Amino acid sequence: MAVSAAVTIGQGAFGAEEPKAQKQGWDWDAGADIRARYEFKDDWMKKNSTAVDPDSADYYRLRTRVWGKVTHEDDFGAYLRLGNEFRGYHDPNSSDKNKNQFPDEVFIDNLYFDFKNIGDRVDVRVGRQDVKEGAGRVVSDGTPGDGSRSAYFNAILAKVRMLEKSDVDLMGTWNPYRDDATLGNPYNAYDLTKYKSGNLRDHRYSKMDEQGLMAYMHYNEVPDFPMEFYYIWKNETRFYDNKGNRYPGRDFSTVGTRLNPKLTDKLSAEVEGAVQAGRTDGETGYAERDIFAWMGYGGLTYSEKDVVAKPKLTGAVLYLSGDKDSYYNTKDGSTDNGWNPVFNRTDSLSQIAANMYDNFRWSNLVYPHLALGLEPVAKHKVSMQTGPMFAAVRDNNATSGYRGYFTQLRYDFPLASHIFGKRGEVTGAVVGETFYYGDYYAHDTADVDMASWVRFELNGKF
């Protein structure tokens, strides 16, 4: 069995499939994967600031995972995946040069139990699992504090099949800042939910826990017009920085929809919109605030499947509302209008641009862009994304809303397949990004005009 069959919940599947023969008795499978990355970055912006850091970093990352699963007919399954990732920094000027060194620690990346076909309508997954909904703009990563090392949620997720082609995912999740079920002693502690990093011995963790409830409906009864509707409640507890300063928590709800009409055989659209409402905590030195924020995405895609390179071109705009005051505080007690990415604090849109925020907290952004995809040879994929980025509201005392011009180029390619009979493959990728600074950033004082980043990656699945 392929690895993907064991982690279908992370891809939004977990529902009804075409009828197939009933499995008999017990079955088992196991495998492993490895990911090696070499990265170089230079002249990035400082987090949550208009300043630019002229330093560079040069490092490699190696993640290894092993997994196993057992199933009983089509009604029960159990899955375990163990992971490890360590780094090596070559740049002696990097402040992270001693971070997450070999051998680091072994951690439980996934551990869940499946109970399927309850009443012929309900599948339930209980335990540590990867979950991604829709395009991932609101639900994709439950552990943002460790980057791409892991993305799991500690959750109970039930998929309820309501109609022939439609279902709803119901989830309850609790994600603490600290994972004690590990083997090893990493040089730097993993703070799995952090906004602010804790690097001092007495304040190694931000101590922010996250809880959430979700109802996410996939409605597919209208031909060529898939629809999604969702409600997510989230609570973020109070947290600390590395100096022991305490910041307010927040309690809020997000309601949204995502529509994917197919307009013609070659033209399709995607529209997503959501609003948030709730309240932040009062804290010493911080005013209690109402929350009202919003997100919008609109894109139009033209694709050709029967011509050379199978081109696909998308024009789109992403809007994330912003606030003139800090995410953590306000001068006048006004409503917090800054978008919160809920469970999507990731770098999936951009590595460089993600660094504009405290630990991937995307907000206050207007991003009109073009995306081009090509497949000149089977399984060789080339993609480009480019466009200007703006702040929806001038914050951090910026004199301009123009953040800069962003471009990303990516090439994915196969290297080997069917290494062990019908399974086992090795793939590679090269990704590069540039960000030409706009007047939002005080880059002239650092004599820097452009941020850059490049990654070389190899992936093996066995």
C-alpha positions as CSV (number, residue, x, y, z in Angstrom):
1,M,0.0,0.0,0.0
2,A,1.2,3.5,-0.7
3,V,2.0,5.9,2.0
4,S,-0.7,8.3,0.9
5,A,-3.3,5.6,1.7
6,A,-2.3,5.9,5.3
7,V,-2.6,9.6,5.6
8,T,-5.7,10.4,3.5
9,I,-7.1,12.5,6.3
10,G,-4.3,15.0,5.7
11,Q,-5.5,15.4,2.1
12,G,-9.1,16.1,2.9
13,A,-10.2,12.5,2.0
14,F,-11.7,10.0,4.5
15,G,-15.0,9.7,2.9
16,A,-16.9,7.5,0.5
17,E,-15.1,5.8,-2.4
18,E,-16.2,3.7,-5.3
19,P,-17.5,0.3,-4.1
20,K,-14.8,-2.3,-3.7
21,A,-14.4,-5.8,-2.4
22,Q,-14.7,-6.2,1.4
23,K,-11.3,-6.8,3.1
24,Q,-11.1,-10.0,5.0
25,G,-9.4,-10.3,8.4
26,W,-6.3,-8.4,9.6
27,D,-3.8,-6.7,7.4
28,W,-0.7,-4.6,8.0
29,D,1.8,-2.4,6.2
30,A,4.9,-0.3,7.0
31,G,7.3,2.1,5.4
32,A,9.5,5.0,5.7
33,D,10.3,8.4,4.2
34,I,13.2,10.8,4.2
35,R,13.5,14.5,3.3
36,A,16.8,16.3,2.8
37,R,16.9,20.0,2.3
38,Y,19.7,22.5,1.8
39,E,18.6,26.2,2.2
40,F,20.3,29.6,1.8
41,K,18.7,32.9,2.8
42,D,19.9,36.4,2.7
43,D,18.7,39.9,3.7
44,W,15.3,39.0,5.1
45,M,13.0,41.4,6.9
46,K,12.7,41.3,10.6
47,K,9.5,39.7,12.0
48,N,6.6,42.1,12.7
49,S,8.7,45.1,11.8
50,T,9.6,47.5,9.0
51,A,13.3,46.8,9.6
52,V,15.6,44.6,7.4
53,D,18.3,42.2,8.6
54,P,21.3,42.2,6.3
55,D,22.6,38.8,7.6
56,S,22.5,35.5,5.8
57,A,22.1,31.9,6.8
58,D,23.2,28.6,5.1
59,Y,22.1,25.3,6.5
60,Y,20.8,21.8,5.8
61,R,17.8,19.9,7.3
62,L,17.2,16.2,7.4
63,R,13.8,14.7,8.4
64,T,13.3,10.9,8.7
65,R,10.0,9.1,9.5
66,V,9.0,5.5,9.8
67,W,5.4,4.3,9.9
68,G,3.2,1.3,10.4
69,K,-0.4,0.5,10.3
70,V,-2.9,-2.4,10.9
71,T,-6.4,-2.7,9.6
72,H,-9.3,-5.1,10.2
73,E,-11.5,-5.5,7.2
74,D,-13.0,-2.1,6.4
75,D,-14.1,-1.2,9.9
76,F,-11.0,-0.6,12.0
77,G,-7.5,0.7,11.6
78,A,-4.5,2.0,13.6
79,Y,-1.6,4.1,12.4
80,L,1.7,5.1,14.0
81,R,4.4,7.4,12.5
82,L,7.6,8.4,14.3
83,G,9.6,11.4,13.2
84,N,13.0,13.1,13.7
85,E,14.5,16.2,12.2
86,F,17.9,17.8,12.7
87,R,19.8,20.7,11.2
88,G,23.4,21.8,10.5
89,Y,24.2,25.4,10.0
90,H,27.3,26.4,7.9
91,D,27.1,30.1,8.3
92,P,29.1,31.0,11.4
93,N,27.3,34.4,11.7
94,S,23.9,32.7,12.0
95,S,22.3,33.1,15.5
96,D,20.7,29.6,14.9
97,K,23.9,27.8,14.2
98,N,23.5,25.5,17.2
99,K,19.8,24.9,16.8
100,N,18.3,21.4,16.6
101,Q,21.6,19.5,16.1
102,F,22.0,15.8,15.5
103,P,20.5,13.6,16.8
104,D,17.8,15.9,18.2
105,E,14.7,13.8,19.3
106,V,12.3,11.1,18.1
107,F,8.7,12.2,18.4
108,I,5.2,10.7,17.7
109,D,4.2,12.5,14.5
110,N,0.9,10.5,14.1
111,L,-0.9,8.0,16.3
112,Y,-4.5,7.5,15.6
113,F,-7.3,4.9,15.5
114,D,-10.0,4.6,12.8
115,F,-13.5,3.4,13.4
116,K,-15.3,3.3,10.1
117,N,-18.8,2.8,8.8
118,I,-20.6,3.5,12.0
119,G,-24.2,3.3,11.1
120,D,-23.0,3.2,7.5
121,R,-22.6,7.0,7.6
122,V,-19.9,8.0,10.1
123,D,-16.1,7.5,10.1
124,V,-14.2,8.5,13.3
125,R,-10.5,9.1,13.7
126,V,-9.2,9.5,17.2
127,G,-5.6,10.6,18.0
128,R,-2.7,12.6,16.6
129,Q,-3.4,13.2,12.9
130,D,-2.7,15.5,10.0
131,V,-5.8,17.5,8.9
132,K,-6.1,19.8,5.9
133,E,-9.4,21.3,4.7
134,G,-10.0,23.0,1.4
135,A,-7.1,25.1,0.1
136,G,-5.6,25.1,3.6
137,R,-6.2,28.8,4.2
138,V,-7.8,28.1,7.6
139,V,-7.0,24.5,8.6
140,S,-3.7,22.8,7.7
141,D,-1.2,22.8,10.6
142,G,-1.8,22.2,14.3
143,T,1.9,22.6,15.3
144,P,3.2,25.8,13.6
145,G,5.9,26.4,16.2
146,D,8.2,23.7,14.7
147,G,7.8,24.8,11.1
148,S,7.5,22.0,8.6
149,R,8.9,19.3,11.0
150,S,5.3,18.3,11.8
151,A,1.7,19.5,11.2
152,Y,-0.4,17.2,13.4
153,F,-3.5,18.0,15.5
154,N,-4.4,16.1,18.7
155,A,-8.0,15.6,17.7
156,I,-11.2,13.6,17.3
157,L,-12.5,13.9,13.8
158,A,-15.7,12.5,12.5
159,K,-16.8,12.5,8.9
160,V,-20.5,12.3,8.5
161,R,-21.9,11.4,5.1
162,M,-25.1,13.4,4.8
163,L,-26.0,13.0,1.1
164,E,-24.8,10.9,-1.8
165,K,-21.8,13.1,-2.6
166,S,-21.7,15.4,0.4
167,D,-20.3,15.2,4.0
168,V,-19.2,17.3,6.9
169,D,-16.1,17.0,9.1
170,L,-16.6,17.6,12.8
171,M,-13.5,18.1,14.8
172,G,-12.5,18.8,18.3
173,T,-8.8,19.6,18.9
174,W,-6.4,20.5,21.8
175,N,-2.8,21.4,20.9
176,P,-0.5,22.1,23.8
177,Y,2.7,24.1,23.5
178,R,4.9,21.2,24.7
179,D,5.2,17.6,23.7
180,D,6.6,15.3,26.4
181,A,6.1,12.1,24.5
182,T,9.6,12.2,22.9
183,L,12.9,10.4,23.1
184,G,16.0,12.5,23.2
185,N,17.1,15.9,24.3
186,P,17.2,18.6,21.6
187,Y,19.5,21.6,22.0
188,N,16.5,23.9,21.5
189,A,13.1,23.1,23.0
190,Y,10.3,22.7,20.5
191,D,7.5,25.3,21.3
192,L,4.7,23.9,19.2
193,T,2.3,26.8,19.3
194,K,4.5,29.8,19.8
195,Y,4.1,33.4,18.5
196,K,7.1,34.6,20.5
197,S,10.2,32.5,20.8
198,G,11.4,31.6,24.3
199,N,15.2,31.2,24.2
200,L,16.2,31.9,27.8
201,R,16.6,29.0,30.3
202,D,13.8,30.3,32.6
203,H,11.4,31.0,29.7
204,R,12.0,28.3,27.1
205,Y,8.3,28.1,26.2
206,S,5.6,30.6,25.4
207,K,3.1,28.4,27.3
208,M,0.3,29.0,24.9
209,D,-2.2,26.2,24.4
210,E,-4.8,26.1,21.6
211,Q,-8.2,24.5,21.6
212,G,-10.7,24.4,18.8
213,L,-14.0,23.0,17.4
214,M,-14.7,22.8,13.7
215,A,-17.6,21.9,11.4
216,Y,-16.5,21.8,7.7
217,M,-19.0,20.8,5.1
218,H,-18.2,19.6,1.6
219,Y,-21.3,20.0,-0.6
220,N,-21.0,18.3,-4.0
221,E,-24.5,17.8,-5.2
222,V,-24.4,20.5,-7.9
223,P,-22.5,19.3,-11.0
224,D,-19.3,21.3,-11.7
225,F,-19.9,23.5,-8.6
226,P,-18.3,22.1,-5.4
227,M,-19.0,24.2,-2.3
228,E,-17.6,24.3,1.2
229,F,-19.0,25.9,4.3
230,Y,-17.2,26.1,7.6
231,Y,-17.4,27.3,11.2
232,I,-14.3,27.2,13.5
233,W,-14.1,28.2,17.1
234,K,-10.6,28.7,18.5
235,N,-9.1,29.7,21.9
236,E,-5.5,30.8,22.3
237,T,-4.4,31.1,26.0
238,R,-2.2,33.8,27.4
239,F,1.5,33.4,26.5
240,Y,5.0,34.7,27.3
241,D,8.1,36.0,25.4
242,N,11.7,35.1,26.3
243,K,11.8,37.9,28.9
244,G,8.8,36.7,30.8
245,N,6.4,39.3,29.5
246,R,2.9,38.0,29.3
247,Y,0.6,38.6,26.3
248,P,-3.2,38.4,26.1
249,G,-5.0,35.3,24.8
250,R,-7.9,35.4,22.4
251,D,-11.3,33.6,21.9
252,F,-12.8,33.9,18.5
253,S,-15.0,32.2,15.8
254,T,-14.4,32.1,12.0
255,V,-17.3,31.5,9.5
256,G,-16.6,31.1,5.8
257,T,-17.3,29.5,2.5
258,R,-15.2,28.3,-0.5
259,L,-16.7,27.9,-4.0
260,N,-15.1,26.2,-7.0
261,P,-17.3,26.5,-10.1
262,K,-16.1,25.0,-13.3
263,L,-17.1,27.6,-15.9
264,T,-16.0,25.7,-19.1
265,D,-13.8,22.8,-19.9
266,K,-10.8,25.1,-19.7
267,L,-11.9,27.8,-17.3
268,S,-12.5,27.5,-13.6
269,A,-12.8,29.8,-10.6
270,E,-12.1,29.7,-6.9
271,V,-13.7,32.1,-4.4
272,E,-13.2,32.0,-0.6
273,G,-14.4,34.4,2.0
274,A,-14.5,34.4,5.8
275,V,-15.1,36.6,8.8
276,Q,-13.9,36.5,12.4
277,A,-15.4,37.8,15.6
278,G,-14.5,37.4,19.2
279,R,-12.5,39.0,22.0
280,T,-9.0,39.3,23.3
281,D,-8.2,38.9,27.0
282,G,-7.3,41.8,29.2
283,E,-3.8,41.7,30.5
284,T,-1.5,43.9,32.5
285,G,-0.5,46.7,30.1
286,Y,-2.9,45.4,27.4
287,A,-6.5,46.5,26.8
288,E,-9.2,43.9,26.3
289,R,-10.5,44.2,22.7
290,D,-13.2,43.1,20.4
291,I,-12.2,41.2,17.3
292,F,-13.7,41.6,13.8
293,A,-11.5,40.6,10.9
294,W,-12.0,39.1,7.4
295,M,-10.3,37.2,4.6
296,G,-11.0,37.0,0.9
297,Y,-9.6,35.1,-2.1
298,G,-10.7,35.2,-5.7
299,G,-9.0,33.4,-8.6
300,L,-9.6,32.5,-12.2
301,T,-7.7,29.6,-13.8
302,Y,-7.3,28.7,-17.5
303,S,-5.8,25.3,-18.3
304,E,-4.9,23.3,-21.4
305,K,-4.6,19.5,-21.0
306,D,-4.1,18.6,-24.6
307,V,-1.2,20.8,-25.7
308,V,2.5,20.8,-25.1
309,A,3.5,21.3,-21.4
310,K,-0.2,21.4,-20.2
311,P,-0.1,25.1,-19.2
312,K,-2.2,26.4,-16.4
313,L,-2.5,30.1,-15.7
314,T,-4.2,31.6,-12.6
315,G,-4.8,35.2,-11.8
316,A,-5.8,35.9,-8.2
317,V,-6.0,38.3,-5.3
318,L,-5.6,37.4,-1.6
319,Y,-6.8,39.9,1.0
320,L,-6.2,39.6,4.7
321,S,-7.5,42.4,6.9
322,G,-5.1,44.4,9.0
323,D,-5.1,46.7,12.0
324,K,-3.1,50.0,12.6
325,D,-2.2,48.8,16.1
326,S,-0.1,45.9,17.3
327,Y,-1.6,42.4,17.2
328,Y,-1.0,42.3,20.9
329,N,-2.0,45.7,22.0
330,T,-3.9,49.0,21.1
331,K,-3.5,52.6,22.1
332,D,-7.2,53.4,22.3
333,G,-9.0,50.1,23.0
334,S,-10.3,49.9,19.4
335,T,-11.5,46.7,17.7
336,D,-8.8,44.3,16.5
337,N,-9.3,44.1,12.7
338,G,-6.2,42.0,12.0
339,W,-6.9,38.6,10.4
340,N,-5.8,35.5,12.3
341,P,-4.9,32.5,10.1
342,V,-6.6,30.1,12.6
343,F,-4.8,26.8,12.0
344,N,-2.9,27.9,8.9
345,R,0.3,29.4,10.4
346,T,2.5,28.0,7.6
347,D,5.0,29.1,5.0
348,S,3.1,27.4,2.1
349,L,2.5,30.7,0.3
350,S,6.1,32.0,0.6
351,Q,9.1,31.4,2.8
352,I,10.4,35.0,2.7
353,A,7.0,36.6,3.1
354,A,6.1,34.4,6.0
355,N,8.9,36.1,7.9
356,M,7.0,39.3,7.9
357,Y,5.0,37.9,10.8
358,D,5.6,36.4,14.2
359,N,5.8,32.7,13.5
360,F,3.7,32.7,10.3
361,R,0.8,34.7,11.6
362,W,-0.4,35.9,8.2
363,S,-2.3,39.1,8.4
364,N,-2.6,42.6,6.9
365,L,-1.9,41.7,3.3
366,V,-3.1,42.4,-0.2
367,Y,-1.6,40.2,-2.8
368,P,-2.6,40.4,-6.4
369,H,-0.6,37.7,-8.3
370,L,-0.2,35.5,-11.3
371,A,0.6,31.8,-11.1
372,L,1.8,29.6,-14.0
373,G,2.1,25.9,-14.0
374,L,3.8,23.7,-16.7
375,E,4.5,20.0,-17.2
376,P,6.9,19.9,-20.2
377,V,7.7,16.2,-19.5
378,A,5.6,13.7,-17.5
379,K,6.0,14.3,-13.8
380,H,8.4,17.2,-14.4
381,K,6.6,20.2,-13.1
382,V,7.6,23.9,-13.3
383,S,5.6,26.6,-11.5
384,M,5.9,30.3,-11.0
385,Q,4.1,32.8,-8.8
386,T,4.7,36.5,-8.9
387,G,3.1,39.8,-7.8
388,P,3.3,42.9,-5.6
389,M,2.4,42.7,-1.9
390,F,0.8,45.5,0.1
391,A,-0.2,46.1,3.7
392,A,-4.0,46.5,3.9
393,V,-3.5,49.0,6.7
394,R,-0.2,50.8,7.5
395,D,1.1,49.4,10.8
396,N,4.4,49.5,12.6
397,N,4.6,53.3,11.8
398,A,5.2,52.5,8.1
399,T,5.2,55.4,5.8
400,S,4.0,53.3,2.8
401,G,1.7,50.4,2.3
402,Y,3.8,48.8,-0.5
403,R,5.7,45.9,1.1
404,G,7.5,44.8,-2.0
405,Y,7.4,42.6,-5.1
406,F,7.5,38.8,-4.7
407,T,8.5,36.0,-7.1
408,Q,8.8,32.3,-6.6
409,L,10.1,29.7,-9.1
410,R,9.8,25.9,-8.5
411,Y,10.8,22.8,-10.3
412,D,9.7,19.3,-9.2
413,F,11.1,16.2,-10.8
414,P,11.3,12.4,-10.4
415,L,14.6,10.6,-9.9
416,A,13.7,6.9,-9.4
417,S,10.6,4.8,-9.0
418,H,9.7,1.2,-8.2
419,I,12.8,0.8,-6.2
420,F,11.4,-2.2,-4.2
421,G,9.1,-3.9,-6.6
422,K,6.0,-1.8,-7.0
423,R,6.9,0.7,-4.3
424,G,9.7,3.1,-3.4
425,E,10.4,6.4,-5.2
426,V,12.8,9.3,-5.0
427,T,11.9,12.8,-6.2
428,G,13.6,16.2,-6.1
429,A,12.7,19.9,-6.1
430,V,14.5,23.2,-6.5
431,V,12.7,26.3,-5.2
432,G,13.8,29.9,-5.3
433,E,12.3,33.2,-4.1
434,T,13.1,36.9,-4.4
435,F,11.4,39.8,-2.6
436,Y,12.3,43.4,-3.8
437,Y,11.6,45.7,-0.9
438,G,9.0,48.4,-1.2
439,D,8.8,51.7,0.8
440,Y,7.0,49.9,3.7
441,Y,10.5,48.7,4.8
442,A,13.4,50.9,5.9
443,H,15.8,48.8,3.8
444,D,17.9,51.7,2.7
445,T,19.4,52.0,6.2
446,A,20.7,48.4,5.8
447,D,21.8,49.0,2.2
448,V,19.6,46.1,1.1
449,D,17.2,46.2,-1.8
450,M,16.2,42.5,-2.2
451,A,15.7,39.4,0.0
452,S,16.5,36.0,-1.5
453,W,16.0,32.3,-0.6
454,V,16.8,29.0,-2.4
455,R,16.1,25.4,-1.5
456,F,17.4,22.1,-2.9
457,E,15.3,19.1,-1.8
458,L,15.3,15.3,-2.1
459,N,12.5,13.1,-1.0
460,G,12.4,9.3,-0.7
461,K,9.4,7.2,0.1
462,F,9.7,3.4,0.7
